[in-house]
Amino acid sequence: MRIHDLRHTSATLLLLGGTNMKVVSERLGHTDIKITMNRYSHVLKEMDKEASDNLSELLFK
């Protein structure tokens, strides 16, 4: 595993844990949040399920 891979993993886990995207971006030293969003974050199954659950909760309250 390369150090660069750890950056991707770190960003993804922080986002999975609910950390604000701007905070993750700053921790990685990015000047533009788009870099973080496009290159360093990955959608995990857990994230997709959470989005689905959130939508269901909002629709069927």
N, CA, C and O atoms as a Maestro MAE file, in Angstrom:
{
 s_m_m2io_version
 :::
 2.0.0
}

f_m_ct {
 s_m_title
 :::
 protein
 m_atom[244] {
  # First column is atom index #
  i_m_mmod_type
  r_m_x_coord
  r_m_y_coord
  r_m_z_coord
  i_m_residue_number
  s_m_chain_name
  s_m_pdb_residue_name
  s_m_pdb_atom_name
  i_m_atomic_number
  :::
  1 25 0.843 -1.168 0.000 1 A "MET " " N  " 7
  2 3 0.000 0.000 0.000 1 A "MET " " CA " 6
  3 2 0.893 1.238 0.000 1 A "MET " " C  " 6
  4 15 1.872 1.324 0.741 1 A "MET " " O  " 8
  5 25 0.529 2.183 -0.845 2 A "ARG " " N  " 7
  6 3 1.291 3.434 -0.934 2 A "ARG " " CA " 6
  7 2 0.710 4.472 0.032 2 A "ARG " " C  " 6
  8 15 -0.449 4.375 0.435 2 A "ARG " " O  " 8
  9 25 1.515 5.447 0.391 3 A "ILE " " N  " 7
  10 3 1.036 6.536 1.253 3 A "ILE " " CA " 6
  11 2 -0.151 7.227 0.593 3 A "ILE " " C  " 6
  12 15 -1.105 7.615 1.268 3 A "ILE " " O  " 8
  13 25 -0.090 7.379 -0.714 4 A "HIS " " N  " 7
  14 3 -1.184 8.022 -1.441 4 A "HIS " " CA " 6
  15 2 -2.496 7.253 -1.245 4 A "HIS " " C  " 6
  16 15 -3.563 7.861 -1.158 4 A "HIS " " O  " 8
  17 25 -2.422 5.933 -1.176 5 A "ASP " " N  " 7
  18 3 -3.618 5.118 -0.935 5 A "ASP " " CA " 6
  19 2 -4.212 5.415 0.437 5 A "ASP " " C  " 6
  20 15 -5.430 5.386 0.611 5 A "ASP " " O  " 8
  21 25 -3.354 5.698 1.402 6 A "LEU " " N  " 7
  22 3 -3.837 6.029 2.742 6 A "LEU " " CA " 6
  23 2 -4.617 7.339 2.749 6 A "LEU " " C  " 6
  24 15 -5.550 7.502 3.535 6 A "LEU " " O  " 8
  25 25 -4.242 8.268 1.881 7 A "ARG " " N  " 7
  26 3 -4.986 9.530 1.771 7 A "ARG " " CA " 6
  27 2 -6.414 9.259 1.297 7 A "ARG " " C  " 6
  28 15 -7.372 9.820 1.829 7 A "ARG " " O  " 8
  29 25 -6.543 8.397 0.295 8 A "HIS " " N  " 7
  30 3 -7.868 8.043 -0.211 8 A "HIS " " CA " 6
  31 2 -8.688 7.363 0.886 8 A "HIS " " C  " 6
  32 15 -9.855 7.691 1.099 8 A "HIS " " O  " 8
  33 25 -8.066 6.421 1.569 9 A "THR " " N  " 7
  34 3 -8.754 5.696 2.637 9 A "THR " " CA " 6
  35 2 -9.161 6.640 3.753 9 A "THR " " C  " 6
  36 15 -10.286 6.574 4.249 9 A "THR " " O  " 8
  37 25 -8.260 7.508 4.147 10 A "SER " " N  " 7
  38 3 -8.546 8.471 5.205 10 A "SER " " CA " 6
  39 2 -9.726 9.363 4.832 10 A "SER " " C  " 6
  40 15 -10.641 9.548 5.635 10 A "SER " " O  " 8
  41 25 -9.711 9.908 3.636 11 A "ALA " " N  " 7
  42 3 -10.801 10.783 3.193 11 A "ALA " " CA " 6
  43 2 -12.125 10.036 3.180 11 A "ALA " " C  " 6
  44 15 -13.137 10.560 3.647 11 A "ALA " " O  " 8
  45 25 -12.130 8.835 2.657 12 A "THR " " N  " 7
  46 3 -13.358 8.051 2.573 12 A "THR " " CA " 6
  47 2 -13.895 7.720 3.959 12 A "THR " " C  " 6
  48 15 -15.096 7.843 4.200 12 A "THR " " O  " 8
  49 25 -13.026 7.305 4.871 13 A "LEU " " N  " 7
  50 3 -13.472 6.959 6.219 13 A "LEU " " CA " 6
  51 2 -13.979 8.178 6.979 13 A "LEU " " C  " 6
  52 15 -14.962 8.087 7.715 13 A "LEU " " O  " 8
  53 25 -13.316 9.317 6.805 14 A "LEU " " N  " 7
  54 3 -13.792 10.538 7.457 14 A "LEU " " CA " 6
  55 2 -15.187 10.906 6.961 14 A "LEU " " C  " 6
  56 15 -16.053 11.284 7.749 14 A "LEU " " O  " 8
  57 25 -15.397 10.793 5.658 15 A "LEU " " N  " 7
  58 3 -16.714 11.102 5.097 15 A "LEU " " CA " 6
  59 2 -17.757 10.092 5.561 15 A "LEU " " C  " 6
  60 15 -18.890 10.468 5.864 15 A "LEU " " O  " 8
  61 25 -17.393 8.831 5.620 16 A "LEU " " N  " 7
  62 3 -18.293 7.791 6.104 16 A "LEU " " CA " 6
  63 2 -18.699 8.067 7.545 16 A "LEU " " C  " 6
  64 15 -19.831 7.795 7.943 16 A "LEU " " O  " 8
  65 25 -17.775 8.606 8.315 17 A "GLY " " N  " 7
  66 3 -18.042 8.932 9.710 17 A "GLY " " CA " 6
  67 2 -18.813 10.223 9.906 17 A "GLY " " C  " 6
  68 15 -19.118 10.599 11.037 17 A "GLY " " O  " 8
  69 25 -19.133 10.910 8.808 18 A "GLY " " N  " 7
  70 3 -19.943 12.117 8.907 18 A "GLY " " CA " 6
  71 2 -19.158 13.414 8.963 18 A "GLY " " C  " 6
  72 15 -19.743 14.470 9.206 18 A "GLY " " O  " 8
  73 25 -17.864 13.368 8.746 19 A "THR " " N  " 7
  74 3 -17.056 14.586 8.749 19 A "THR " " CA " 6
  75 2 -17.427 15.448 7.545 19 A "THR " " C  " 6
  76 15 -17.588 14.946 6.432 19 A "THR " " O  " 8
  77 25 -17.556 16.725 7.782 20 A "ASN " " N  " 7
  78 3 -17.890 17.674 6.727 20 A "ASN " " CA " 6
  79 2 -16.833 17.642 5.627 20 A "ASN " " C  " 6
  80 15 -15.636 17.580 5.906 20 A "ASN " " O  " 8
  81 25 -17.289 17.686 4.370 21 A "MET " " N  " 7
  82 3 -16.393 17.624 3.211 21 A "MET " " CA " 6
  83 2 -15.342 18.733 3.258 21 A "MET " " C  " 6
  84 15 -14.192 18.498 2.887 21 A "MET " " O  " 8
  85 25 -15.706 19.918 3.700 22 A "LYS " " N  " 7
  86 3 -14.760 21.037 3.769 22 A "LYS " " CA " 6
  87 2 -13.637 20.737 4.763 22 A "LYS " " C  " 6
  88 15 -12.476 21.066 4.518 22 A "LYS " " O  " 8
  89 25 -13.989 20.117 5.869 23 A "VAL " " N  " 7
  90 3 -12.986 19.755 6.876 23 A "VAL " " CA " 6
  91 2 -12.019 18.720 6.305 23 A "VAL " " C  " 6
  92 15 -10.806 18.837 6.480 23 A "VAL " " O  " 8
  93 25 -12.554 17.713 5.627 24 A "VAL " " N  " 7
  94 3 -11.710 16.686 5.006 24 A "VAL " " CA " 6
  95 2 -10.770 17.338 3.999 24 A "VAL " " C  " 6
  96 15 -9.578 17.029 3.962 24 A "VAL " " O  " 8
  97 25 -11.305 18.231 3.193 25 A "SER " " N  " 7
  98 3 -10.517 18.920 2.179 25 A "SER " " CA " 6
  99 2 -9.353 19.687 2.810 25 A "SER " " C  " 6
  100 15 -8.221 19.619 2.332 25 A "SER " " O  " 8
  101 25 -9.642 20.409 3.877 26 A "GLU " " N  " 7
  102 3 -8.593 21.178 4.553 26 A "GLU " " CA " 6
  103 2 -7.555 20.264 5.199 26 A "GLU " " C  " 6
  104 15 -6.363 20.570 5.177 26 A "GLU " " O  " 8
  105 25 -7.996 19.152 5.771 27 A "ARG " " N  " 7
  106 3 -7.049 18.202 6.385 27 A "ARG " " CA " 6
  107 2 -6.082 17.639 5.357 27 A "ARG " " C  " 6
  108 15 -4.922 17.365 5.666 27 A "ARG " " O  " 8
  109 25 -6.569 17.466 4.123 28 A "LEU " " N  " 7
  110 3 -5.720 16.954 3.055 28 A "LEU " " CA " 6
  111 2 -4.867 18.051 2.420 28 A "LEU " " C  " 6
  112 15 -4.014 17.766 1.580 28 A "LEU " " O  " 8
  113 25 -5.095 19.306 2.821 29 A "GLY " " N  " 7
  114 3 -4.302 20.416 2.309 29 A "GLY " " CA " 6
  115 2 -4.734 20.914 0.942 29 A "GLY " " C  " 6
  116 15 -3.952 21.543 0.227 29 A "GLY " " O  " 8
  117 25 -5.972 20.635 0.579 30 A "HIS " " N  " 7
  118 3 -6.467 21.072 -0.726 30 A "HIS " " CA " 6
  119 2 -6.958 22.512 -0.662 30 A "HIS " " C  " 6
  120 15 -7.565 22.926 0.325 30 A "HIS " " O  " 8
  121 25 -6.694 23.265 -1.715 31 A "THR " " N  " 7
  122 3 -7.171 24.643 -1.789 31 A "THR " " CA " 6
  123 2 -8.558 24.712 -2.407 31 A "THR " " C  " 6
  124 15 -9.235 25.735 -2.306 31 A "THR " " O  " 8
  125 25 -8.977 23.643 -3.039 32 A "ASP " " N  " 7
  126 3 -10.285 23.602 -3.694 32 A "ASP " " CA " 6
  127 2 -10.985 22.305 -3.306 32 A "ASP " " C  " 6
  128 15 -10.441 21.218 -3.501 32 A "ASP " " O  " 8
  129 25 -12.181 22.419 -2.762 33 A "ILE " " N  " 7
  130 3 -12.940 21.252 -2.306 33 A "ILE " " CA " 6
  131 2 -13.234 20.275 -3.446 33 A "ILE " " C  " 6
  132 15 -13.449 19.087 -3.205 33 A "ILE " " O  " 8
  133 25 -13.244 20.769 -4.683 34 A "LYS " " N  " 7
  134 3 -13.508 19.889 -5.835 34 A "LYS " " CA " 6
  135 2 -12.450 18.797 -5.967 34 A "LYS " " C  " 6
  136 15 -12.752 17.685 -6.400 34 A "LYS " " O  " 8
  137 25 -11.221 19.111 -5.597 35 A "ILE " " N  " 7
  138 3 -10.151 18.107 -5.656 35 A "ILE " " CA " 6
  139 2 -10.502 16.940 -4.737 35 A "ILE " " C  " 6
  140 15 -10.391 15.775 -5.120 35 A "ILE " " O  " 8
  141 25 -10.923 17.270 -3.531 36 A "THR " " N  " 7
  142 3 -11.293 16.236 -2.568 36 A "THR " " CA " 6
  143 2 -12.471 15.423 -3.078 36 A "THR " " C  " 6
  144 15 -12.463 14.193 -3.022 36 A "THR " " O  " 8
  145 25 -13.469 16.112 -3.569 37 A "MET " " N  " 7
  146 3 -14.682 15.435 -4.022 37 A "MET " " CA " 6
  147 2 -14.415 14.517 -5.210 37 A "MET " " C  " 6
  148 15 -14.954 13.412 -5.269 37 A "MET " " O  " 8
  149 25 -13.605 14.953 -6.137 38 A "ASN " " N  " 7
  150 3 -13.400 14.196 -7.369 38 A "ASN " " CA " 6
  151 2 -12.325 13.116 -7.280 38 A "ASN " " C  " 6
  152 15 -12.390 12.122 -8.002 38 A "ASN " " O  " 8
  153 25 -11.347 13.299 -6.410 39 A "ARG " " N  " 7
  154 3 -10.213 12.370 -6.410 39 A "ARG " " CA " 6
  155 2 -10.040 11.556 -5.145 39 A "ARG " " C  " 6
  156 15 -9.494 10.454 -5.186 39 A "ARG " " O  " 8
  157 25 -10.497 12.082 -4.029 40 A "TYR " " N  " 7
  158 3 -10.149 11.444 -2.767 40 A "TYR " " CA " 6
  159 2 -11.312 10.832 -2.011 40 A "TYR " " C  " 6
  160 15 -11.100 10.211 -0.970 40 A "TYR " " O  " 8
  161 25 -12.507 10.984 -2.490 41 A "SER " " N  " 7
  162 3 -13.631 10.364 -1.793 41 A "SER " " CA " 6
  163 2 -14.242 9.299 -2.685 41 A "SER " " C  " 6
  164 15 -14.343 9.456 -3.902 41 A "SER " " O  " 8
  165 25 -14.642 8.224 -2.052 42 A "HIS " " N  " 7
  166 3 -15.229 7.101 -2.770 42 A "HIS " " CA " 6
  167 2 -16.539 6.737 -2.086 42 A "HIS " " C  " 6
  168 15 -16.636 6.785 -0.860 42 A "HIS " " O  " 8
  169 25 -17.536 6.377 -2.864 43 A "VAL " " N  " 7
  170 3 -18.819 5.979 -2.302 43 A "VAL " " CA " 6
  171 2 -18.732 4.507 -1.903 43 A "VAL " " C  " 6
  172 15 -18.450 3.638 -2.728 43 A "VAL " " O  " 8
  173 25 -18.978 4.254 -0.643 44 A "LEU " " N  " 7
  174 3 -19.001 2.889 -0.136 44 A "LEU " " CA " 6
  175 2 -20.443 2.415 -0.037 44 A "LEU " " C  " 6
  176 15 -21.367 3.229 -0.044 44 A "LEU " " O  " 8
  177 25 -20.642 1.107 0.055 45 A "LYS " " N  " 7
  178 3 -21.998 0.555 0.184 45 A "LYS " " CA " 6
  179 2 -22.727 1.170 1.370 45 A "LYS " " C  " 6
  180 15 -23.920 1.461 1.294 45 A "LYS " " O  " 8
  181 25 -22.003 1.364 2.464 46 A "GLU " " N  " 7
  182 3 -22.608 1.932 3.667 46 A "GLU " " CA " 6
  183 2 -23.126 3.346 3.405 46 A "GLU " " C  " 6
  184 15 -24.189 3.724 3.898 46 A "GLU " " O  " 8
  185 25 -22.375 4.119 2.633 47 A "MET " " N  " 7
  186 3 -22.789 5.487 2.311 47 A "MET " " CA " 6
  187 2 -24.043 5.481 1.446 47 A "MET " " C  " 6
  188 15 -24.954 6.282 1.656 47 A "MET " " O  " 8
  189 25 -24.084 4.579 0.480 48 A "ASP " " N  " 7
  190 3 -25.238 4.491 -0.408 48 A "ASP " " CA " 6
  191 2 -26.476 4.063 0.371 48 A "ASP " " C  " 6
  192 15 -27.562 4.600 0.153 48 A "ASP " " O  " 8
  193 25 -26.320 3.102 1.275 49 A "LYS " " N  " 7
  194 3 -27.452 2.650 2.089 49 A "LYS " " CA " 6
  195 2 -27.942 3.771 2.993 49 A "LYS " " C  " 6
  196 15 -29.148 3.962 3.150 49 A "LYS " " O  " 8
  197 25 -27.022 4.505 3.583 50 A "GLU " " N  " 7
  198 3 -27.407 5.619 4.454 50 A "GLU " " CA " 6
  199 2 -28.195 6.665 3.667 50 A "GLU " " C  " 6
  200 15 -29.189 7.192 4.166 50 A "GLU " " O  " 8
  201 25 -27.763 6.970 2.447 51 A "ALA " " N  " 7
  202 3 -28.483 7.935 1.611 51 A "ALA " " CA " 6
  203 2 -29.890 7.431 1.320 51 A "ALA " " C  " 6
  204 15 -30.851 8.200 1.368 51 A "ALA " " O  " 8
  205 25 -30.012 6.152 1.020 52 A "SER " " N  " 7
  206 3 -31.319 5.554 0.749 52 A "SER " " CA " 6
  207 2 -32.209 5.605 1.988 52 A "SER " " C  " 6
  208 15 -33.388 5.948 1.895 52 A "SER " " O  " 8
  209 25 -31.652 5.269 3.133 53 A "ASP " " N  " 7
  210 3 -32.410 5.314 4.388 53 A "ASP " " CA " 6
  211 2 -32.854 6.735 4.714 53 A "ASP " " C  " 6
  212 15 -33.984 6.949 5.153 53 A "ASP " " O  " 8
  213 25 -31.969 7.704 4.502 54 A "ASN " " N  " 7
  214 3 -32.312 9.106 4.762 54 A "ASN " " CA " 6
  215 2 -33.462 9.558 3.875 54 A "ASN " " C  " 6
  216 15 -34.382 10.229 4.344 54 A "ASN " " O  " 8
  217 25 -33.416 9.199 2.610 55 A "LEU " " N  " 7
  218 3 -34.477 9.575 1.683 55 A "LEU " " CA " 6
  219 2 -35.793 8.932 2.091 55 A "LEU " " C  " 6
  220 15 -36.832 9.592 2.089 55 A "LEU " " O  " 8
  221 25 -35.759 7.664 2.436 56 A "SER " " N  " 7
  222 3 -36.977 6.968 2.871 56 A "SER " " CA " 6
  223 2 -37.567 7.634 4.103 56 A "SER " " C  " 6
  224 15 -38.780 7.822 4.199 56 A "SER " " O  " 8
  225 25 -36.704 7.988 5.040 57 A "GLU " " N  " 7
  226 3 -37.169 8.637 6.267 57 A "GLU " " CA " 6
  227 2 -37.838 9.977 5.963 57 A "GLU " " C  " 6
  228 15 -38.871 10.304 6.547 57 A "GLU " " O  " 8
  229 25 -37.257 10.743 5.060 58 A "LEU " " N  " 7
  230 3 -37.831 12.042 4.706 58 A "LEU " " CA " 6
  231 2 -39.152 11.899 3.956 58 A "LEU " " C  " 6
  232 15 -40.074 12.687 4.163 58 A "LEU " " O  " 8
  233 25 -39.242 10.905 3.094 59 A "LEU " " N  " 7
  234 3 -40.450 10.722 2.289 59 A "LEU " " CA " 6
  235 2 -41.611 10.146 3.083 59 A "LEU " " C  " 6
  236 15 -42.768 10.464 2.805 59 A "LEU " " O  " 8
  237 25 -41.321 9.311 4.056 60 A "PHE " " N  " 7
  238 3 -42.380 8.575 4.741 60 A "PHE " " CA " 6
  239 2 -42.533 8.954 6.202 60 A "PHE " " C  " 6
  240 15 -42.939 8.128 7.020 60 A "PHE " " O  " 8
  241 25 -42.214 10.184 6.535 61 A "LYS " " N  " 7
  242 3 -42.392 10.686 7.908 61 A "LYS " " CA " 6
  243 2 -43.843 10.856 8.218 61 A "LYS " " C  " 6
  244 15 -44.194 11.269 9.323 61 A "LYS " " O  " 8
  :::
 }
 m_bond[243] {
  # First column is bond index #
  i_m_from
  i_m_to
  i_m_order
  :::
  1 1 2 1
  2 2 3 1
  3 3 4 2
  4 3 5 1
  5 5 6 1
  6 6 7 1
  7 7 8 2
  8 7 9 1
  9 9 10 1
  10 10 11 1
  11 11 12 2
  12 11 13 1
  13 13 14 1
  14 14 15 1
  15 15 16 2
  16 15 17 1
  17 17 18 1
  18 18 19 1
  19 19 20 2
  20 19 21 1
  21 21 22 1
  22 22 23 1
  23 23 24 2
  24 23 25 1
  25 25 26 1
  26 26 27 1
  27 27 28 2
  28 27 29 1
  29 29 30 1
  30 30 31 1
  31 31 32 2
  32 31 33 1
  33 33 34 1
  34 34 35 1
  35 35 36 2
  36 35 37 1
  37 37 38 1
  38 38 39 1
  39 39 40 2
  40 39 41 1
  41 41 42 1
  42 42 43 1
  43 43 44 2
  44 43 45 1
  45 45 46 1
  46 46 47 1
  47 47 48 2
  48 47 49 1
  49 49 50 1
  50 50 51 1
  51 51 52 2
  52 51 53 1
  53 53 54 1
  54 54 55 1
  55 55 56 2
  56 55 57 1
  57 57 58 1
  58 58 59 1
  59 59 60 2
  60 59 61 1
  61 61 62 1
  62 62 63 1
  63 63 64 2
  64 63 65 1
  65 65 66 1
  66 66 67 1
  67 67 68 2
  68 67 69 1
  69 69 70 1
  70 70 71 1
  71 71 72 2
  72 71 73 1
  73 73 74 1
  74 74 75 1
  75 75 76 2
  76 75 77 1
  77 77 78 1
  78 78 79 1
  79 79 80 2
  80 79 81 1
  81 81 82 1
  82 82 83 1
  83 83 84 2
  84 83 85 1
  85 85 86 1
  86 86 87 1
  87 87 88 2
  88 87 89 1
  89 89 90 1
  90 90 91 1
  91 91 92 2
  92 91 93 1
  93 93 94 1
  94 94 95 1
  95 95 96 2
  96 95 97 1
  97 97 98 1
  98 98 99 1
  99 99 100 2
  100 99 101 1
  101 101 102 1
  102 102 103 1
  103 103 104 2
  104 103 105 1
  105 105 106 1
  106 106 107 1
  107 107 108 2
  108 107 109 1
  109 109 110 1
  110 110 111 1
  111 111 112 2
  112 111 113 1
  113 113 114 1
  114 114 115 1
  115 115 116 2
  116 115 117 1
  117 117 118 1
  118 118 119 1
  119 119 120 2
  120 119 121 1
  121 121 122 1
  122 122 123 1
  123 123 124 2
  124 123 125 1
  125 125 126 1
  126 126 127 1
  127 127 128 2
  128 127 129 1
  129 129 130 1
  130 130 131 1
  131 131 132 2
  132 131 133 1
  133 133 134 1
  134 134 135 1
  135 135 136 2
  136 135 137 1
  137 137 138 1
  138 138 139 1
  139 139 140 2
  140 139 141 1
  141 141 142 1
  142 142 143 1
  143 143 144 2
  144 143 145 1
  145 145 146 1
  146 146 147 1
  147 147 148 2
  148 147 149 1
  149 149 150 1
  150 150 151 1
  151 151 152 2
  152 151 153 1
  153 153 154 1
  154 154 155 1
  155 155 156 2
  156 155 157 1
  157 157 158 1
  158 158 159 1
  159 159 160 2
  160 159 161 1
  161 161 162 1
  162 162 163 1
  163 163 164 2
  164 163 165 1
  165 165 166 1
  166 166 167 1
  167 167 168 2
  168 167 169 1
  169 169 170 1
  170 170 171 1
  171 171 172 2
  172 171 173 1
  173 173 174 1
  174 174 175 1
  175 175 176 2
  176 175 177 1
  177 177 178 1
  178 178 179 1
  179 179 180 2
  180 179 181 1
  181 181 182 1
  182 182 183 1
  183 183 184 2
  184 183 185 1
  185 185 186 1
  186 186 187 1
  187 187 188 2
  188 187 189 1
  189 189 190 1
  190 190 191 1
  191 191 192 2
  192 191 193 1
  193 193 194 1
  194 194 195 1
  195 195 196 2
  196 195 197 1
  197 197 198 1
  198 198 199 1
  199 199 200 2
  200 199 201 1
  201 201 202 1
  202 202 203 1
  203 203 204 2
  204 203 205 1
  205 205 206 1
  206 206 207 1
  207 207 208 2
  208 207 209 1
  209 209 210 1
  210 210 211 1
  211 211 212 2
  212 211 213 1
  213 213 214 1
  214 214 215 1
  215 215 216 2
  216 215 217 1
  217 217 218 1
  218 218 219 1
  219 219 220 2
  220 219 221 1
  221 221 222 1
  222 222 223 1
  223 223 224 2
  224 223 225 1
  225 225 226 1
  226 226 227 1
  227 227 228 2
  228 227 229 1
  229 229 230 1
  230 230 231 1
  231 231 232 2
  232 231 233 1
  233 233 234 1
  234 234 235 1
  235 235 236 2
  236 235 237 1
  237 237 238 1
  238 238 239 1
  239 239 240 2
  240 239 241 1
  241 241 242 1
  242 242 243 1
  243 243 244 2
  :::
 }
}
